[in-house]
């Protein structure tokens, strides 16, 4: 049962997106000193206000933009080090009562192939994912009465129960419709990690345009309050996001920052993650291109988000093509999906090309997990499947207690190296294994001598020489 007071419940359930005010913040060119002052605050690891974020969004000269990029790179290194967490999306069902204009799964699309995986199909998909080396999944559901909280919870428990050799899923996140308090509590009890609810667009008129009123998703405030209800139901890890390309990208950034600050104000902790996908082609969808976000704008929005919310994880999805993903990684991304297939049953049934009639949208990067792992390693990142914080209770406010002083890097780097060795021993190609072992040796040399380093070296040896797995600090 939630421990949140009635006063907090009533005070949080309101439309906190002051649209005229946010729009007004986006006019005029900032002085160079303003940009410098905002960057200085961010590099001190302090969250930015919407007004300060707008200063960075209004900067248009090349020098200021490059300064923003440099600061985002530095903040990424300071807070997260060179770790990149990996996960895979897993679509359970695409039945949907909504009619979102940008989505192939909308109810009025006659070309979409509808399907809900049964228990045997879920098992086969999870086994295929585990046999590739995945440890973290996000389960995706359409909005439909069939996908009740009880159904979602059963799927979560089944995924956790499946084992293949050394393979297991250690963290299951959820991307599904917003629930009431009881629904969130039911799903939370299944042991989920993060519950994601994307507002899609924070602009009211655009929201109404792309989400018809006669649908569940047509209620702007119900969706806006969705992650608040989740936190009130003790889902202390929530994810927010916007679908860039529906409205002015700068306004959407301010919406995400306003949402983050709202959660911080009422629940003492902001979102665990922020996602920023761009519109992609989809079956039966004619996209309005008036607000499309080009690659340069996309890089800027990622960098500004990094500076605005220093301790919030930023998720870069496989919607983007490989080269752009490689470029944007340095601007503050902390999580990516890899080896992704979003066709229902795609991990066992899809070939080397996408089947757009079975997808919610078209992916830009369908490389294998091993290919993505190798590229990350070559570029100097530590690919991580770590789930230690969630299983040791370092979530919500407790996560921030560790993260804000910077201690998280000291725990996460050793845990990341442990999960990387697991992958190299159990799943990697020879090329990836060789590159990974070189990286691990280099990272060990950076660590200060002491008990923690000695324990880590012992753990890595045990993983290589035995069945010991899932060792973490």
N, C-alpha and C positions, 0 to 999 in steps of 0.2 A: 504493500500500500504506500502511496506517495506521502511524504512528510511535508510537502509544500503547503504553506498556509493559504487560506482562502484569499487573503489580501494579495498575496503574490499571484495567485491564479487570476484574479480579476484585473490586476494592474498590468499583467503581461499580455492579455488577450485584446490587443487593439492594433490598429493600423499605424505602425510607427514609421512608415515610409512617407515622409513629407515631400511629396513630389515637387511642388513649386520651389521649395527651398533648395532641394538637391539640384534641380535644373539651374537655379540661379548661381550656384557655386561654380558652374562650368563655363562662365563667360569671363573674358579678359585674359591677358597674358601675365603670368606672375613675374615679379622681379627676381633676378638671379639670386639675391640674398634670401628670398623666401624659399626657393627651391633648396638652397644649401642648408637652411635652418631645419627644414622638414627632414631632409636626409640625415642630418646629424642626430635628430631625435630618434629616427628609426634605427640607426646604427647603434644607439644606446639600448636597443631592444625594447623600446616603448611603443605600444600600439598607437596608430595615428587616428585622429578624429576624421570625420568626413570632410571637414574644412581643410585639414592638412592633406588628406588624400587628393582632394580636388586641385590643390596647388600642383601636385605632380602630374595629374591628368591634363592640366592646362599648359604644361611646358611643351613647347613645340620645336624649339631650336635644337639643332644637332648636339650642341655641347651639353645642354641640360639632359637630353635623352640619354646620352652616353654616360653621364654622371649617374643617372638613375640605374642604368644597367650595371655599372660598376658596383654601386652600393648594394644592389640585389644579389650580385655574385658574392660579395663579401659577407652579407648577412646570412646567406645560405651556408657558407662555410662555417661561420661563427656559431650558428645554432644547430645545424644538422650535420656538419662535417661533410664528408664525401659519400655518405650513404644514400642509396635509392631503394625504397621498399617496393617490392613487386607483388602483384596480385592478378587474378583473372576474373572477368565477369562470367556469370553462369546464369543464362536465361532459363527460368523454370516454366513460364507460361506467358503467352501474349494475347489472351482474351482481354478485352478492354471495353469499358462502357463509355470512355471519353472519346472526344472527337478532335483532338489537338491537330491543328492544321499542318504542322511540320512533321508529324509522326506517321510512319508506315503502319503502325499498329492501331491507328484510330478506327473507330467502329464502322465508319462509313466507307472504308477502303475495301473494295471487293477483291482486290488483287492479293491482299495479305493472306498467307497460309497460316491458319489458326492451329494452335497446338498447346497442350499442357503435358509436360512429361510425367509419366507414371513412375512408381517406385523403382522398377527395374531399369527404366531409362535414366533416372537420376543416378542410380548406382553405376551404370556403365559410363556416364559422363564424368562422374567424380573419379572413378578408377583411371580413366584416360588422363585427366588432369594431374592426378597424383603420379602417374607413370612418367609424366613430363617433368615433375619436380615441384609442382605448385603446393604451397602451404596455406595460402590466403585466398579466399574467394569472396566475391560479392554476388549474392543471389538477387536476381531481377525478376519482378513480377509486374504484369499489367494490373490495372485497377478494375476488379471484377468481383462480384460476390463469391465466386468460386475460390478466390484467393483470400480467405478469411485469416484473421490472426492465428487461429488454430492450425490452418493449413500451412501457413508460413512457418510456424513453430515446428510442425512435424517435419517439414523439409529441412530445417536447420538441424534438428536432432539426427535425421538420417545422414546428412552430409558428414557430421562429426563422427558418426559411427563407422564409416567406411574406411578400411585399411587395405593397402596393397604393398606387401613387402615393408620397406621403410617409409612408405608413403602414408601421409595423413594430412587432413586439413585441420589446422590449428586455430584458424580465425575465420568466422563467417560474418560478413557484413551484409546489410540489407539495403536494397534500393526498391522501395515499394510505395504504395499510396500512403498518405498520412492517416493515422489512426486516432481513435479516441483514447482516453487514458487507459481504459481496461484493455484495449487491443495492444497498445504498446507494452503493457505489463505482461501480457501473455507471451508476446514475442521475446521480450527481454529475458523471461524465465528460461527460454531455450538456450541461453548462453551466447547471444549475438554480441558482436563487437559494435561497430558504428551503424546507426540508422540514418540513411540519407533521404532527405526530401529536398528536391530542387524547386525553387520558385519559378524557374525558367526565365521569366522577366519580371522585374520589379515595377515596370511602368504599367499603370492601371489600364489605360486605354488599349495598349498593345496586348496586355494579358486578356482582356475581354474579347479582343479581336481573334486571338488564336485559340482561345478556350471557350467555346459556346456556353451560354448560361444554363442550358438545359442538360448539362453534364455535371458530374461530381467535381471535376476539376475546375469548373466555371466559377467556383466560390473562391475569390482571391484571398479573403481573410482566413478562411478555414485552412488554406494551404500555407499562408504566411505564418500562422500560429502553430503549424504542424510540429516543428522541432521543439517549440516551447512545451507543447503537451508531452512530447517524448521525454524531455528532461524532467518534467513534473512527475512522470511515471518512472523516474529513476533510470532512464536510458541516458547515462551521463556522457556518452560519446555520440555526437550527432554530426552529420555532414550537411552542408548547404551548397548551393550551386546556382548558376545562371547559364542559360543557353544563349551564347553570344551570336548575334546576327538577327535577333528579333527586334532590337531597338538599339539606340546609341550605346556603344560599348562603354563609354565613359560613365554614363548614368548607371549602367548595370554594375560596374565596379563600386560605385558609391552605394548602391543598394546592398551589395554583399557586405561592405564594410559597416553600413548602418545595421544590418542584421547581426553581424558579429558583435558589435558594441551593445546591441539590445540584449543578446544572450549573456554577455559579460555582466551587464548591469543587474539583471534580474536573477541570474543563476550562478554568478561568480566565476563562470568559465565560458569562453567562447566556443565556437564550433571546433571539433577535432580536425575536420578537413573542409576545404573549399574546392569545388570543381568548377571548371570554366570551359566546357566543351563548346565547339563552334558548330553551327548548322552544317549538316552534310546531306548529300543527295539521298533520297529514300524512295522506295517503291510507291508509285501513285501519288507523289507529292510534288506540287509546283511551288517552289520556294520564292518568296518575295526577296529580292536581292538588294533592296534599298538600304539595308543596314548591315550588309555583309562586312565581316571584319577581315581585313587583309593580313598578310603575314607580319608586316611591320607593326601594325596595331596590336596584333596578338602578342607579340613579344613585349610590347609596352605594358599591356594589361597584366601579364604575368609578373613582370618586374614590379609594377606598382602594388599589386596585391601582396607580393612578398614583403615589401617595405611597410605596408599598412598593417599587416597581421603577422608579426615576426614569429609567433609560436604556433601558428596554425598550419597544418599540413596542406600542401598544394598538390592536387592530383591532375596529372597530364595524361589524357586518354589516347587510345589507339585510333581515335577519329583522325588524328593528325598524321601526316606522312613522316617516314623515318627521319629524313634530313632535318625537318623543322623540329621534330621531337629532340633530336640531338642538340640543336642550337638552343632551344628553350630550356633544356635541362639545367643549364648553369644559372638561370635567372631566378632560381628559388624553388624548383620542383622538388618534392620529397617523396612522391609516390607515382608509379606508373603501372599500367596493365601491360602484359606481354603475353605472346602466344594466344591472343584473344580471338575467339569466334563468337559471334552473337546470333547466329542462326540457332533456332531451337534444335537441340541435338547436334550442334555443329562440331563438338569435339570428337565425335566418332563417325559422323556421317558426311561432313564437308570435305571437299578436296582442297586443291591448291588455289581455287578461285572462290569468290563469294557468290552466294545465291541471294540476290537482292530481295526476291519475293519472300524470303524467310527471315529477313533482317529488319530491325527497327530503323536502321540507317546504314549507310555504307562506311566501312572502316577505311582508314588511310594507311594502316600498318598491320599487316597480317603475318609478319615474320614469326618464326618459331621462338619459343622462350629461350632456347639455347643461343640463337643468333643475337637476340637482344642482350642476353647476359654477357656474351662475349664482347659486344660493342661497348657496354658499360664498363667492363673490366679494362679494355684497351684504352678507354677515355679516362681511366683513373678513378672510377666510382666503385664503391663496394655494394654490389647487389645484396639486398637483405630480405629474408623471409621472417625476420624476428617477430615474435608475438609475446615477448616476455612481460611487457608492461601490463597487458590486459589480463594476464594470468596471475600476476602478482598484485593486482589491484591498483596499479599506477594509471588510473583513468580519471577523467573529469578533472575536478579540482586537485586531486592527488597528482595527476600527470603534470599539471601546471606547477605544483610545488617542486617537482624535480626539474622540469624543463626551464623554468624562468631563470634559476641561477646558473644554468648551463651544465648541470650534472648529467643531463640525459645523454650527452655525447660520450661521456666516460663509460656509461653502461651500454649504450647502443652499439658502439664500435666493436667491442668484444663479442656481443651477441650476434651482430651482423656477420662477423668473421666465422663464427660457429655455424651459422646457417649456410654460409657460402661453402664451407668445407663439406657439409652434408650434400649440397647440390653437386659439387665437383666429384665426390666419391660415388654417389648413387646414380647420377643422371647425365652428367656433362659429356659432350663430345671430347675427343682427345685434344683438339685445338683449344677449346674453352677451358679444359682442366689445366693445361699447361699455362695458359695466360693467367688463370685464377691463382695457381700456386705462386707464381711470380708476384702477383699483387699482394697476396697474404704475407709473404716474406717481407715485402716492402713496408706493409702496414705494421707488422710486428716490430720492425726496427724503429718505427716512430714512437712506440709506446714506452713510457718511462719504466725503468726497472722497478720491480716490487712484487708483492704478493699477487695482485690482480693479473699482471702479465704472466707470472709463473703458472697460475691456475688456468689461464686461457691456453697457454702452450700445451699444458697437460690435457685439457679438454679436446683440443684439436687433434692431438695424437690419439686419444681414445676413439674419436670418431673415425679416424683413418684406419685404425687397427682392429676395431671391434664393431659390435652392433649398437654401441652407445649413440644415442641421438637425443635431440631436444634438450640440450644442456644450456642453461642460461643463468645470467646473474640477475 
